[in-house]
């Protein structure tokens, strides 16, 4: 793991190289591809080094292809919906970008509806585009409209932490009561539980563990949870 500044070269190489947020592929004078950073932060990669990305402390979400996000429908334009995903531009969602959707059978979304979607297109000079299915399998795989529940705002880093299967928070809460969640890479977490007190407890725990909030570790989070009326 190393830190980089915008414009620095990153030694990302792989036969099936995939670049995540903060990295850009360019061609050099001899035609060889170069990877440069577009933001300041720490360089990360998967174990087999096929996927590379940069983690920073940016507060505004910058869309990247194939990332899952939680969005809010803010309007409609023809057959498409405009969705706020917390980026500098609203995203576009095609009315047919759902599992099993047809011109006669499509979701009836309203302004204010919550969505768990995947970024299908992201370019700095264009509006992001979303889809609520996997383009290859045409299956939703958990994406679509989120009904009920509660939306929690947190830091982008907190969302990445919650997506780590080894992170302690959701296993800790899930051992106390059933819950559902949808974690977007855009600093939004949708949560749902049977009792409103449980929903409030989940939200307060996320805020307490968030590095931009309380920054609690596992021991402190357990102690904090024990003080909540759940």
N, C-alpha and C positions, 0 to 999 in steps of 0.2 A: 504494500500500500504506500503511495506517495502523493504528495500535494503538487498541484499544478496551477498555473495562472492562465487566463485566456490567451490563446495563440501558441501555447507550447506544444511540442510534439509529444505524442503518447505512443509507446512501443506496442501497439495493439496489432497482432498478427494471428490469423487462423484461417484454415481453408474455408470454414463457414462463419466468417466473422460477422457478428451483429453488434452494431453500436447503439448504445442507449443514450439517455439524456446527457448533454454536456460535451458530446464528441461529434466531430464532423470529418468525413472522408474527403480528401482532395487529391488531385493528381500533381505529381512533381514534374520537373522539366524532362526527366528521363522516362516519364510515363508510369513510374511506380506509385502505387497509392500511398498516401500519407494520412495519418490520423492526427488531428489537432484538437485541442480543448477549446470550447467556446465559453467556458465559465470557470471560476475559481473553485477549487474543492479537492477532494481526495479521489484518486483513481481506484476503481474496484473492478474485479472481473470474476467470472465463474471459475469453478475448479479446473475445468478443461480449457479455460481461457478463450472460449468462443464468443462470449458476450462481455462487453466492456461498458462501463458507464462512470460518471462522475457524481459524487455526492457532495453537495454544498449546503449552505444554510440559507439558500434563496427562499424568500417568503412568497413569491409569485410563481405559480405553476407554469412550466413551459412544456406544452404537449410533446409527446414522443410516441411514435407508432407502436402499437400492440400493448400500450399501457392501459390498465383499467382505471376508470374514473367514476366518481359520483357526481352527477350533474342535475341541474334544475331547469326544467322547461320554462323559457321566458317568452316564447312567442312562436308563431307559425308563419311559414312563407310557402305558399302553394301546397305541395305535397310533403314538404319538409318541416322539421321543427328546429327552432333555435334553442340551443342549450347552453346555459352558463356553467362552465367547468372551472372557473377561477383563473383563467388565463387572460391575456390581454385582448383576445377576441372571443366572441361567442362561437360555439361549435355548431355544425350542421348535422342533423340526423335525418336520413332518408326514411320516409314512411314505410318502406319495404325492408328496412335493415333489421328485421326481427325474425325469429324462427317461425316458419309457417305463414308469414305475412303475404297477403295478396292484395290486389287493388280493391277487392270487395271485403277483405278480412284483414284489418290492421288495427293496432292498438288505438284506443281513444284517449290520447294524452291531453291533459289540460295544462294551462299555465300554472306553475307551482308543483307539477308532478316531479317526483324524484326518479332518477334513472341510474342504473349501474351499467355502464357502457364501456366499450373498448375503442381506443383511438385508432382509426383505420388510415388516416392521412394527416400528416403534420408537416407544415412547411412555414418558414418564417414570413413568407409573403402571401400566404393564403389562410383562409379560415380553416380550423381543424375540422375533420369529418369523423363522425362516430358511427358505430354499428353495435347492435345488441345480439350478435351471434358470431360464431367463428366462421370466417369466410370460406374455409375449406370443408368443414363438416356441416355447415348450415344449422348447427345446434346452438342453443342459447348458452349452455354451460354456466348457468347462474346469472347471466346478464339479462336485463330487461327492467320493467318498471318496479320500483320499490314501494310497496303499499304499507301504510302505517309506519310505526317505528319513529325514530328520532335521529336528526342529523347533528353530528358533532364536528366542529371545526378544530383542527389541530395543525401542528407544524408538518411540513413535508417529510421531515426526518422521522417524526413519530409514526407516520403511515408506513414508511419503509421498515421501521422496527416491528410494527404489528404484523407485517407480512412475513416476517422471519418466523418459521415454524418453531424455532427454539426460544422465542420470546416468552416470558413468563405470564404476561398480563391476562390474555384471554383464557389460557388453561386454568389460571387461578380463579377467574370469575366463573368459567364454565363448570368448575367442580362444585360451585355453590348453588347454581340455578341454570336452567336452559336459557340459551340466548342465540340470536342470529346476528350476523354482521356482514357488511359489505365494505371493504376497505379500498378506497380510491388512492391513486398515487398523487392526487391533487389536493391533499390536505383535508379530506372529508371522509368521515367514517359514519356509515348508517348502522344503527343498532336497534334491536327489537327484543323485548322480553315480555312475559305475561303481566307482570306487576309494574306500574309506573315507578314505584320506588326502586325497583331493580334497574330500570332504564336510567334513572337519575344517578344511581350508584356507579353504573358503567361509565357514564359521561364524566363523573367527577374523578374516577380512577384514571381515565385516559388523560384528563387535564393534569392530574397529579404526577403521572409518570412522564408526560411530555417533556423533552429536554428544554423546550422554550417555556415550560410552566414550572411545576414543582421539581421535575427531574428525579423522582424517587426511584430507588432500586427495589428489588423484590421484597426484601425484609421490611423496608419502610412502607411499601404498598400494602403488604399484608396487615401491618399495624393500622394503617389508615383505613383499610376496608373494614376492619373490626369495629371502627368507631361509627360506621354508617348504619342507619336504621333500615336494615334489609332482612 
